[in-house]
Amino acid sequence: MLNYHITFKHIVGKSTFKQGFTIPKRIYSSLSLPEKGHRQEVQLLFETNQIICAKLYRINNDVGHLQVRYEGQQGEKFRNWLIETFSTSWNNPKINVNEYFEVIIVNDSLFEIKPFPLIHNKTLYLEDILTYKINNGKLVHDERFVEIVDSIRTIQVRESGRQMYYNSEIKRILLKKEWLHEQDVVNDKRIRLKCDFRKGDLQLEIEFGNARTYYQDLIKFAMSYNAGMIKIGGLLVPSATFSKHLCHLGHLNALRKSEGTKSQYSGMMDFNKASVEFEYIKDIFNIPFFIMSINHT
């Protein structure tokens, strides 16, 4: 039996606790697969060398999607472990997208599960999400989305850290994950607009700045989508709490630079503002799109 040690990450959701998880299509060519409409037994290794038997199903559709299922009595121990380990997602399944596990495919019949629960240890995390014209289930199964979640959760909070620090950290981590930075919004030399990040057909904008630049972000999404360069757009913005904290730091910095004469600091975009305003924009915005709220602990 061949050993693979292929890995992928899976965001824990409602179906994860009850039924199973899906294997990304990029991995199919590396595995010995059952025929469409058939299944084979696999083992899940978790916690301290605990093992349960599960089923690897190949769905009888065009793609032949692969699913690992652990319903029934055999999977009860694993399901209980998931509930205990990922209690944040279990208790608040509607908005939580922070928790995930890594699947290590050791060979065709052994999958190791490595958990990454949300621990408030002075890192950023994703507090809320607004989605438009995209199924939440489809979004969380997109490996690029999982990379965004993983990246945000690894950024350490600095009490004196301002927008520049967090922008720099997000850039550093996403570049390591092979995201492209400062790409042309459209293939037209007359237009010099650049997007923050792009990977495949997903474009990502990070908005820790002045609220006015949020509207330019929407224009960039629309231009790239209408030019056929992307199929989905994502915007990361601070929560109202995090935005207030960053504005306070900006105000202190402005006072220091002006030797106490400047008392105003321009407003910053936050998730509440973005989601409320989007209700009045969405009817002219035809792009599959999500806005995520970033908070600090």
NORFENZI-V287250 format. One record per residue. N is the residue number from 1. RES is the residue in one small letter. OMEGA is omega in degrees with one decimal (NA if undefined). BURIAL is b if it has 24 or more other ideal C-beta (glycine too) atoms within 12 Angstrom, else e. Layout:
<<N,RES,OMEGA,BURIAL> <N,RES,OMEGA,BURIAL>>
This chain:
<<1,m,-178.3,e> <2,l,172.6,e> <3,n,-173.4,e> <4,y,-172.4,e> <5,h,172.2,e> <6,i,-177.2,b> <7,t,169.2,b> <8,f,-179.5,b> <9,k,-178.8,b> <10,h,176.9,b> <11,i,-177.3,b> <12,v,178.6,b> <13,g,-175.3,b> <14,k,-177.7,e> <15,s,179.1,b> <16,t,-178.2,b> <17,f,-171.3,b> <18,k,-168.2,e> <19,q,-175.3,e> <20,g,179.7,b> <21,f,-176.9,b> <22,t,177.0,b> <23,i,-179.5,b> <24,p,-177.1,b> <25,k,-177.7,e> <26,r,-175.7,e> <27,i,-171.4,b> <28,y,-173.7,e> <29,s,-178.2,e> <30,s,-174.0,e> <31,l,169.3,b> <32,s,-168.4,e> <33,l,169.6,b> <34,p,175.5,b> <35,e,177.8,e> <36,k,-178.9,e> <37,g,-179.2,e> <38,h,-178.1,e> <39,r,174.3,e> <40,q,-178.4,e> <41,e,173.4,e> <42,v,175.5,b> <43,q,175.8,b> <44,l,178.6,b> <45,l,-176.6,b> <46,f,178.1,b> <47,e,-178.2,e> <48,t,177.3,e> <49,n,172.5,e> <50,q,-177.3,e> <51,i,170.8,b> <52,i,175.2,b> <53,c,178.6,b> <54,a,-179.2,b> <55,k,172.8,b> <56,l,-178.0,b> <57,y,168.0,b> <58,r,-174.5,b> <59,i,-179.4,b> <60,n,174.2,e> <61,n,-174.9,e> <62,d,-177.8,e> <63,v,-173.5,e> <64,g,-175.7,e> <65,h,179.4,b> <66,l,177.7,b> <67,q,170.9,b> <68,v,-176.5,b> <69,r,-178.8,b> <70,y,173.5,b> <71,e,174.8,e> <72,g,-173.6,e> <73,q,-177.9,e> <74,q,-176.7,e> <75,g,-173.8,b> <76,e,-178.9,e> <77,k,179.9,e> <78,f,179.1,b> <79,r,178.1,b> <80,n,177.6,e> <81,w,177.4,b> <82,l,-178.8,b> <83,i,-179.5,b> <84,e,-175.4,e> <85,t,-176.4,b> <86,f,-175.1,b> <87,s,178.9,e> <88,t,179.7,b> <89,s,-179.5,b> <90,w,-177.4,b> <91,n,-179.3,e> <92,n,-171.7,e> <93,p,-173.4,b> <94,k,-172.6,e> <95,i,-174.6,b> <96,n,176.1,b> <97,v,-174.7,b> <98,n,-169.8,b> <99,e,-178.5,b> <100,y,170.4,b> <101,f,175.9,b> <102,e,176.6,b> <103,v,176.0,b> <104,i,179.1,b> <105,i,-178.0,b> <106,v,173.5,b> <107,n,-174.3,e> <108,d,-174.4,b> <109,s,-179.7,b> <110,l,178.6,b> <111,f,177.6,b> <112,e,-177.2,b> <113,i,179.8,b> <114,k,-173.0,e> <115,p,173.1,b> <116,f,178.6,b> <117,p,179.1,b> <118,l,176.9,b> <119,i,-177.8,e> <120,h,-176.0,e> <121,n,176.9,e> <122,k,173.1,e> <123,t,173.1,b> <124,l,173.1,b> <125,y,-176.9,b> <126,l,-171.6,b> <127,e,-175.7,b> <128,d,-179.8,b> <129,i,172.6,b> <130,l,178.9,b> <131,t,-177.6,b> <132,y,177.4,b> <133,k,174.0,e> <134,i,179.7,b> <135,n,-178.6,e> <136,n,178.7,b> <137,g,178.1,e> <138,k,-178.2,e> <139,l,-175.0,b> <140,v,175.4,b> <141,h,177.3,b> <142,d,-175.4,b> <143,e,177.7,b> <144,r,176.5,b> <145,f,177.7,b> <146,v,177.5,b> <147,e,177.5,b> <148,i,178.7,b> <149,v,-179.4,b> <150,d,-178.8,b> <151,s,-178.3,b> <152,i,-176.4,b> <153,r,-179.6,b> <154,t,-176.7,b> <155,i,-179.6,b> <156,q,176.5,e> <157,v,172.5,b> <158,r,-177.1,e> <159,e,179.1,e> <160,s,-178.4,e> <161,g,-179.7,b> <162,r,-175.4,b> <163,q,-176.5,b> <164,m,179.8,e> <165,y,-176.8,e> <166,y,175.2,b> <167,n,-179.5,b> <168,s,179.6,e> <169,e,177.9,b> <170,i,178.5,b> <171,k,-178.0,b> <172,r,-175.1,e> <173,i,-179.5,b> <174,l,177.0,b> <175,l,176.8,e> <176,k,178.9,e> <177,k,173.0,b> <178,e,168.4,e> <179,w,177.1,b> <180,l,-175.9,b> <181,h,175.3,b> <182,e,177.4,e> <183,q,176.6,b> <184,d,178.6,e> <185,v,175.2,b> <186,v,177.3,b> <187,n,-179.3,e> <188,d,-175.2,e> <189,k,179.0,e> <190,r,-176.1,e> <191,i,-173.7,e> <192,r,179.6,e> <193,l,178.1,b> <194,k,172.6,e> <195,c,179.6,b> <196,d,-177.1,b> <197,f,175.7,b> <198,r,172.8,b> <199,k,-173.8,b> <200,g,-178.2,e> <201,d,176.2,e> <202,l,178.8,b> <203,q,-175.3,b> <204,l,174.9,b> <205,e,178.3,b> <206,i,-174.4,b> <207,e,172.8,b> <208,f,-173.1,b> <209,g,179.9,b> <210,n,-176.7,e> <211,a,-177.0,b> <212,r,-176.8,e> <213,t,175.8,b> <214,y,-177.6,b> <215,y,175.0,e> <216,q,176.4,e> <217,d,179.9,b> <218,l,177.9,b> <219,i,179.7,b> <220,k,176.4,b> <221,f,-177.9,b> <222,a,-179.7,b> <223,m,-179.2,b> <224,s,179.8,b> <225,y,-178.9,b> <226,n,176.3,e> <227,a,178.5,e> <228,g,-177.2,e> <229,m,178.5,b> <230,i,174.9,b> <231,k,-179.9,b> <232,i,177.4,b> <233,g,178.3,b> <234,g,-179.0,b> <235,l,175.4,b> <236,l,180.0,b> <237,v,176.8,b> <238,p,170.9,b> <239,s,178.5,b> <240,a,179.8,b> <241,t,-179.3,e> <242,f,178.0,b> <243,s,178.7,b> <244,k,178.6,e> <245,h,-179.6,b> <246,l,177.5,b> <247,c,178.5,b> <248,h,177.7,e> <249,l,177.7,b> <250,g,178.4,b> <251,h,178.6,e> <252,l,179.1,e> <253,n,178.6,e> <254,a,177.4,e> <255,l,-178.4,e> <256,r,-178.5,e> <257,k,-177.8,e> <258,s,179.9,e> <259,e,173.4,e> <260,g,-177.1,e> <261,t,-178.8,e> <262,k,-175.7,e> <263,s,-176.9,e> <264,q,174.5,e> <265,y,-172.9,b> <266,s,-176.9,e> <267,g,-177.7,e> <268,m,175.4,b> <269,m,171.8,b> <270,d,-173.6,b> <271,f,-179.5,b> <272,n,-179.6,b> <273,k,-177.8,b> <274,a,-177.0,b> <275,s,178.3,b> <276,v,-178.4,e> <277,e,-177.8,e> <278,f,176.9,b> <279,e,-178.4,e> <280,y,-178.5,e> <281,i,-165.9,b> <282,k,-178.1,e> <283,d,176.1,e> <284,i,-176.0,e> <285,f,-169.6,b> <286,n,-172.6,e> <287,i,167.7,b> <288,p,-161.5,b> <289,f,172.7,b> <290,f,173.6,b> <291,i,-179.4,b> <292,m,-179.6,b> <293,s,179.4,b> <294,i,176.9,b> <295,n,-179.5,b> <296,h,-178.6,b> <297,t,NA,b>>
